[in-house]
Amino acid sequence: SDPKFFHMYSENHPSWGTQGLTMWLYPKLLWNPKLDVNAAISEYDRAAYGPAADAMKAYQKALQDSMDRQGRIGGNIWEIPFVLTPAVIGECDGYIAQAQKMEDQMDADTRWRTELACQAWHASAQFAEAVQLCEHGKTAADRAKILSLCDATDQFAQSDMGKWAFDNTVATRSIKIITDKFKT
């Protein structure tokens, strides 16, 4: 509704573990550009995560705040460490741990959605650490850790839950970019 608004572009993948909120929110905004986004996010989090809604909203906000601090993000894997810094990962790990502690209070579907988002986060944080080490690691131990983190991320991506969490084509390609640099 803002006359200065030109367009919106976002590359989304069927990654329910990491992009569920985005896939749910965008159509709502297209239908109603004056939508109260914070209220809509709260509605999504209550419906998706039940008793873990507040923890998941805080997790989403921490990620969004980190994205908002960036000048521009083009989607390259080498940009991940700028968004998922050790401080952001630590903060998000805390919110995810809070959410996981509430899983015993959830019905089966809510527990599954919460666990999907939590495991997707853990795999994303592992991959971010691998990319960070690619840029700054110098030792054989760093190389071994990079490969171990990538292997763990790939194993999750190929698992039954991982196939819902990530677009496996994108995840596999990203992991291969890293591992190809360090395999002998």
Phi and psi restraints in degrees (value plus and minus 20) as a CYANA .aco file:
   2 ASP   PHI    -100.6   -60.6
   2 ASP   PSI     104.9   144.9
   3 PRO   PHI     -84.1   -44.1
   3 PRO   PSI     -37.8     2.2
   4 LYS   PHI    -102.2   -62.2
   4 LYS   PSI     -31.6     8.4
   5 PHE   PHI     -93.1   -53.1
   5 PHE   PSI     103.2   143.2
   6 PHE   PHI    -115.8   -75.8
   6 PHE   PSI     -74.7   -34.7
   7 HIS   PHI    -187.7  -147.7
   7 HIS   PSI     151.9   191.9
   8 MET   PHI    -149.8  -109.8
   8 MET   PSI     116.5   156.5
   9 TYR   PHI    -154.2  -114.2
   9 TYR   PSI     111.9   151.9
  10 SER   PHI    -168.1  -128.1
  10 SER   PSI     110.5   150.5
  11 GLU   PHI    -109.1   -69.1
  11 GLU   PSI      89.0   129.0
  12 ASN   PHI    -128.7   -88.7
  12 ASN   PSI     130.1   170.1
  13 HIS   PHI    -146.3  -106.3
  13 HIS   PSI     139.9   179.9
  14 PRO   PHI     -92.9   -52.9
  14 PRO   PSI      46.4    86.4
  15 SER   PHI    -133.1   -93.1
  15 SER   PSI      59.1    99.1
  16 TRP   PHI     -84.3   -44.3
  16 TRP   PSI     -44.3    -4.3
  17 GLY   PHI     -93.8   -53.8
  17 GLY   PSI     -49.6    -9.6
  18 THR   PHI    -137.2   -97.2
  18 THR   PSI     -38.6     1.4
  19 GLN   PHI    -147.6  -107.6
  19 GLN   PSI      -5.6    34.4
  20 GLY   PHI     -76.4   -36.4
  20 GLY   PSI     -67.2   -27.2
  21 LEU   PHI     -79.7   -39.7
  21 LEU   PSI     -64.2   -24.2
  22 THR   PHI     -81.3   -41.3
  22 THR   PSI     -65.0   -25.0
  23 MET   PHI     -86.1   -46.1
  23 MET   PSI     -48.4    -8.4
  24 TRP   PHI    -101.6   -61.6
  24 TRP   PSI     -58.6   -18.6
  25 LEU   PHI     -97.8   -57.8
  25 LEU   PSI     -59.2   -19.2
  26 TYR   PHI     -76.0   -36.0
  26 TYR   PSI     -68.6   -28.6
  27 PRO   PHI     -81.3   -41.3
  27 PRO   PSI     -54.9   -14.9
  28 LYS   PHI     -83.8   -43.8
  28 LYS   PSI     -61.0   -21.0
  29 LEU   PHI     -90.0   -50.0
  29 LEU   PSI     -54.7   -14.7
  30 LEU   PHI     -84.7   -44.7
  30 LEU   PSI     -57.2   -17.2
  31 TRP   PHI     -93.2   -53.2
  31 TRP   PSI     -57.6   -17.6
  32 ASN   PHI    -160.6  -120.6
  32 ASN   PSI      72.3   112.3
  33 PRO   PHI     -86.8   -46.8
  33 PRO   PSI     -31.7     8.3
  34 LYS   PHI    -118.0   -78.0
  34 LYS   PSI      -6.4    33.6
  35 LEU   PHI     -76.4   -36.4
  35 LEU   PSI     118.8   158.8
  36 ASP   PHI     -94.7   -54.7
  36 ASP   PSI      80.2   120.2
  37 VAL   PHI     -82.8   -42.8
  37 VAL   PSI     -62.7   -22.7
  38 ASN   PHI     -82.3   -42.3
  38 ASN   PSI     -60.4   -20.4
  39 ALA   PHI     -86.4   -46.4
  39 ALA   PSI     -59.4   -19.4
  40 ALA   PHI     -85.4   -45.4
  40 ALA   PSI     -61.4   -21.4
  41 ILE   PHI     -82.8   -42.8
  41 ILE   PSI     -61.6   -21.6
  42 SER   PHI     -81.7   -41.7
  42 SER   PSI     -61.0   -21.0
  43 GLU   PHI     -81.3   -41.3
  43 GLU   PSI     -67.2   -27.2
  44 TYR   PHI     -79.4   -39.4
  44 TYR   PSI     -70.0   -30.0
  45 ASP   PHI     -82.8   -42.8
  45 ASP   PSI     -59.2   -19.2
  46 ARG   PHI     -83.2   -43.2
  46 ARG   PSI     -64.7   -24.7
  47 ALA   PHI     -90.5   -50.5
  47 ALA   PSI     -58.9   -18.9
  48 ALA   PHI    -101.0   -61.0
  48 ALA   PSI     -60.1   -20.1
  49 TYR   PHI    -139.0   -99.0
  49 TYR   PSI     -21.1    18.9
  50 GLY   PHI      32.4    72.4
  50 GLY   PSI    -142.0  -102.0
  51 PRO   PHI     -85.2   -45.2
  51 PRO   PSI     -35.6     4.4
  52 ALA   PHI    -112.0   -72.0
  52 ALA   PSI     -11.1    28.9
  53 ALA   PHI     -75.8   -35.8
  53 ALA   PSI     -65.9   -25.9
  54 ASP   PHI     -85.2   -45.2
  54 ASP   PSI     -61.9   -21.9
  55 ALA   PHI     -84.7   -44.7
  55 ALA   PSI     -61.5   -21.5
  56 MET   PHI     -90.0   -50.0
  56 MET   PSI     -55.1   -15.1
  57 LYS   PHI     -86.1   -46.1
  57 LYS   PSI     -60.1   -20.1
  58 ALA   PHI     -84.6   -44.6
  58 ALA   PSI     -59.2   -19.2
  59 TYR   PHI     -81.4   -41.4
  59 TYR   PSI     -68.6   -28.6
  60 GLN   PHI     -81.7   -41.7
  60 GLN   PSI     -60.0   -20.0
  61 LYS   PHI     -85.9   -45.9
  61 LYS   PSI     -60.7   -20.7
  62 ALA   PHI     -80.9   -40.9
  62 ALA   PSI     -62.1   -22.1
  63 LEU   PHI     -85.8   -45.8
  63 LEU   PSI     -64.4   -24.4
  64 GLN   PHI     -84.3   -44.3
  64 GLN   PSI     -61.8   -21.8
  65 ASP   PHI     -79.7   -39.7
  65 ASP   PSI     -61.0   -21.0
  66 SER   PHI     -85.4   -45.4
  66 SER   PSI     -62.0   -22.0
  67 MET   PHI     -81.5   -41.5
  67 MET   PSI     -62.9   -22.9
  68 ASP   PHI     -84.5   -44.5
  68 ASP   PSI     -44.6    -4.6
  69 ARG   PHI     -97.1   -57.1
  69 ARG   PSI     -32.3     7.7
  70 GLN   PHI    -104.3   -64.3
  70 GLN   PSI     123.7   163.7
  71 GLY   PHI     -87.7   -47.7
  71 GLY   PSI     -64.7   -24.7
  72 ARG   PHI    -180.1  -140.1
  72 ARG   PSI     117.7   157.7
  73 ILE   PHI    -144.6  -104.6
  73 ILE   PSI     102.5   142.5
  74 GLY   PHI    -119.9   -79.9
  74 GLY   PSI     -27.1    12.9
  75 GLY   PHI      80.6   120.6
  75 GLY   PSI     -11.3    28.7
  76 ASN   PHI    -100.3   -60.3
  76 ASN   PSI     120.5   160.5
  77 ILE   PHI     -82.1   -42.1
  77 ILE   PSI     -44.7    -4.7
  78 TRP   PHI     -92.0   -52.0
  78 TRP   PSI     -30.3     9.7
  79 GLU   PHI    -105.6   -65.6
  79 GLU   PSI     -34.2     5.8
  80 ILE   PHI     -73.6   -33.6
  80 ILE   PSI     -65.4   -25.4
  81 PRO   PHI     -83.0   -43.0
  81 PRO   PSI     -40.2    -0.2
  82 PHE   PHI     -92.7   -52.7
  82 PHE   PSI     -52.5   -12.5
  83 VAL   PHI    -109.9   -69.9
  83 VAL   PSI     -69.1   -29.1
  84 LEU   PHI    -117.6   -77.6
  84 LEU   PSI      51.1    91.1
  85 THR   PHI     -93.1   -53.1
  85 THR   PSI     143.9   183.9
  86 PRO   PHI     -75.5   -35.5
  86 PRO   PSI     -57.0   -17.0
  87 ALA   PHI     -86.2   -46.2
  87 ALA   PSI     -63.7   -23.7
  88 VAL   PHI     -85.9   -45.9
  88 VAL   PSI     -62.2   -22.2
  89 ILE   PHI     -80.7   -40.7
  89 ILE   PSI     -65.0   -25.0
  90 GLY   PHI     -80.5   -40.5
  90 GLY   PSI     -64.4   -24.4
  91 GLU   PHI     -82.3   -42.3
  91 GLU   PSI     -67.3   -27.3
  92 CYS   PHI     -86.3   -46.3
  92 CYS   PSI     -57.8   -17.8
  93 ASP   PHI     -76.3   -36.3
  93 ASP   PSI     -59.0   -19.0
  94 GLY   PHI     -83.8   -43.8
  94 GLY   PSI     -64.9   -24.9
  95 TYR   PHI     -86.0   -46.0
  95 TYR   PSI     -60.4   -20.4
  96 ILE   PHI     -84.5   -44.5
  96 ILE   PSI     -60.9   -20.9
  97 ALA   PHI     -81.3   -41.3
  97 ALA   PSI     -60.6   -20.6
  98 GLN   PHI     -80.4   -40.4
  98 GLN   PSI     -64.6   -24.6
  99 ALA   PHI     -83.2   -43.2
  99 ALA   PSI     -64.1   -24.1
 100 GLN   PHI     -85.4   -45.4
 100 GLN   PSI     -50.7   -10.7
 101 LYS   PHI     -86.4   -46.4
 101 LYS   PSI     -39.9     0.1
 102 MET   PHI    -114.1   -74.1
 102 MET   PSI     -21.3    18.7
 103 GLU   PHI     -80.2   -40.2
 103 GLU   PSI     -51.0   -11.0
 104 ASP   PHI     -89.9   -49.9
 104 ASP   PSI     -31.3     8.7
 105 GLN   PHI    -113.4   -73.4
 105 GLN   PSI     -17.2    22.8
 106 MET   PHI    -126.7   -86.7
 106 MET   PSI     133.2   173.2
 107 ASP   PHI     -92.2   -52.2
 107 ASP   PSI     149.3   189.3
 108 ALA   PHI     -79.6   -39.6
 108 ALA   PSI     -61.8   -21.8
 109 ASP   PHI     -88.6   -48.6
 109 ASP   PSI     -62.3   -22.3
 110 THR   PHI     -85.9   -45.9
 110 THR   PSI     -60.2   -20.2
 111 ARG   PHI     -81.2   -41.2
 111 ARG   PSI     -62.5   -22.5
 112 TRP   PHI     -83.6   -43.6
 112 TRP   PSI     -66.1   -26.1
 113 ARG   PHI     -82.3   -42.3
 113 ARG   PSI     -61.3   -21.3
 114 THR   PHI     -86.0   -46.0
 114 THR   PSI     -65.5   -25.5
 115 GLU   PHI     -84.8   -44.8
 115 GLU   PSI     -56.5   -16.5
 116 LEU   PHI     -78.9   -38.9
 116 LEU   PSI     -69.9   -29.9
 117 ALA   PHI     -84.5   -44.5
 117 ALA   PSI     -60.4   -20.4
 118 CYS   PHI     -87.2   -47.2
 118 CYS   PSI     -65.8   -25.8
 119 GLN   PHI     -87.3   -47.3
 119 GLN   PSI     -56.4   -16.4
 120 ALA   PHI     -81.5   -41.5
 120 ALA   PSI     -59.6   -19.6
 121 TRP   PHI     -82.0   -42.0
 121 TRP   PSI     -68.6   -28.6
 122 HIS   PHI     -78.7   -38.7
 122 HIS   PSI     -62.6   -22.6
 123 ALA   PHI     -86.4   -46.4
 123 ALA   PSI     -59.6   -19.6
 124 SER   PHI     -83.7   -43.7
 124 SER   PSI     -61.9   -21.9
 125 ALA   PHI     -85.3   -45.3
 125 ALA   PSI     -58.7   -18.7
 126 GLN   PHI     -81.5   -41.5
 126 GLN   PSI     -65.8   -25.8
 127 PHE   PHI     -84.8   -44.8
 127 PHE   PSI     -59.2   -19.2
 128 ALA   PHI     -80.4   -40.4
 128 ALA   PSI     -60.4   -20.4
 129 GLU   PHI     -84.1   -44.1
 129 GLU   PSI     -60.1   -20.1
 130 ALA   PHI     -82.1   -42.1
 130 ALA   PSI     -64.0   -24.0
 131 VAL   PHI     -84.9   -44.9
 131 VAL   PSI     -61.7   -21.7
 132 GLN   PHI     -79.0   -39.0
 132 GLN   PSI     -65.5   -25.5
 133 LEU   PHI     -84.9   -44.9
 133 LEU   PSI     -52.2   -12.2
 134 CYS   PHI     -79.0   -39.0
 134 CYS   PSI     -58.2   -18.2
 135 GLU   PHI     -99.1   -59.1
 135 GLU   PSI     -53.0   -13.0
 136 HIS   PHI    -142.4  -102.4
 136 HIS   PSI     -35.3     4.7
 137 GLY   PHI     -94.7   -54.7
 137 GLY   PSI     123.1   163.1
 138 LYS   PHI    -149.9  -109.9
 138 LYS   PSI     -33.9     6.1
 139 THR   PHI    -119.5   -79.5
 139 THR   PSI     148.3   188.3
 140 ALA   PHI     -83.0   -43.0
 140 ALA   PSI     -55.7   -15.7
 141 ALA   PHI     -84.2   -44.2
 141 ALA   PSI     -57.9   -17.9
 142 ASP   PHI     -83.2   -43.2
 142 ASP   PSI     -64.1   -24.1
 143 ARG   PHI     -81.6   -41.6
 143 ARG   PSI     -62.7   -22.7
 144 ALA   PHI     -83.4   -43.4
 144 ALA   PSI     -60.2   -20.2
 145 LYS   PHI     -87.1   -47.1
 145 LYS   PSI     -60.2   -20.2
 146 ILE   PHI     -76.5   -36.5
 146 ILE   PSI     -69.7   -29.7
 147 LEU   PHI     -84.5   -44.5
 147 LEU   PSI     -58.6   -18.6
 148 SER   PHI     -84.7   -44.7
 148 SER   PSI     -64.7   -24.7
 149 LEU   PHI     -83.5   -43.5
 149 LEU   PSI     -61.8   -21.8
 150 CYS   PHI     -85.7   -45.7
 150 CYS   PSI     -59.5   -19.5
 151 ASP   PHI     -83.5   -43.5
 151 ASP   PSI     -64.8   -24.8
 152 ALA   PHI     -82.7   -42.7
 152 ALA   PSI     -61.1   -21.1
 153 THR   PHI     -84.1   -44.1
 153 THR   PSI     -63.6   -23.6
 154 ASP   PHI     -85.1   -45.1
 154 ASP   PSI     -61.4   -21.4
 155 GLN   PHI     -80.0   -40.0
 155 GLN   PSI     -62.2   -22.2
 156 PHE   PHI     -85.9   -45.9
 156 PHE   PSI     -64.7   -24.7
 157 ALA   PHI     -78.5   -38.5
 157 ALA   PSI     -53.4   -13.4
 158 GLN   PHI    -106.7   -66.7
 158 GLN   PSI     -29.2    10.8
 159 SER   PHI     -93.1   -53.1
 159 SER   PSI     147.6   187.6
 160 ASP   PHI     -77.6   -37.6
 160 ASP   PSI     -63.8   -23.8
 161 MET   PHI     -91.7   -51.7
 161 MET   PSI     -58.7   -18.7
 162 GLY   PHI     -81.3   -41.3
 162 GLY   PSI     -50.9   -10.9
 163 LYS   PHI     -88.3   -48.3
 163 LYS   PSI     -43.5    -3.5
 164 TRP   PHI    -106.4   -66.4
 164 TRP   PSI     -49.5    -9.5
 165 ALA   PHI     -96.4   -56.4
 165 ALA   PSI     -58.0   -18.0
 166 PHE   PHI    -148.0  -108.0
 166 PHE   PSI     139.3   179.3
 167 ASP   PHI    -100.5   -60.5
 167 ASP   PSI      87.7   127.7
 168 ASN   PHI     -81.9   -41.9
 168 ASN   PSI     -52.0   -12.0
 169 THR   PHI     -81.6   -41.6
 169 THR   PSI     -66.1   -26.1
 170 VAL   PHI     -88.7   -48.7
 170 VAL   PSI     -65.3   -25.3
 171 ALA   PHI     -81.1   -41.1
 171 ALA   PSI     -67.6   -27.6
 172 THR   PHI     -82.5   -42.5
 172 THR   PSI     -62.7   -22.7
 173 ARG   PHI     -83.4   -43.4
 173 ARG   PSI     -61.5   -21.5
 174 SER   PHI     -86.1   -46.1
 174 SER   PSI     -63.3   -23.3
 175 ILE   PHI     -83.2   -43.2
 175 ILE   PSI     -61.2   -21.2
 176 LYS   PHI     -83.4   -43.4
 176 LYS   PSI     -56.4   -16.4
 177 ILE   PHI     -77.2   -37.2
 177 ILE   PSI     -62.8   -22.8
 178 ILE   PHI     -93.4   -53.4
 178 ILE   PSI     -71.3   -31.3
 179 THR   PHI     -86.4   -46.4
 179 THR   PSI     -51.9   -11.9
 180 ASP   PHI     -82.1   -42.1
 180 ASP   PSI     -47.1    -7.1
 181 LYS   PHI     -92.3   -52.3
 181 LYS   PSI     -43.3    -3.3
 182 PHE   PHI    -139.8   -99.8
 182 PHE   PSI     -29.5    10.5
 183 LYS   PHI     -97.7   -57.7
 183 LYS   PSI     122.3   162.3
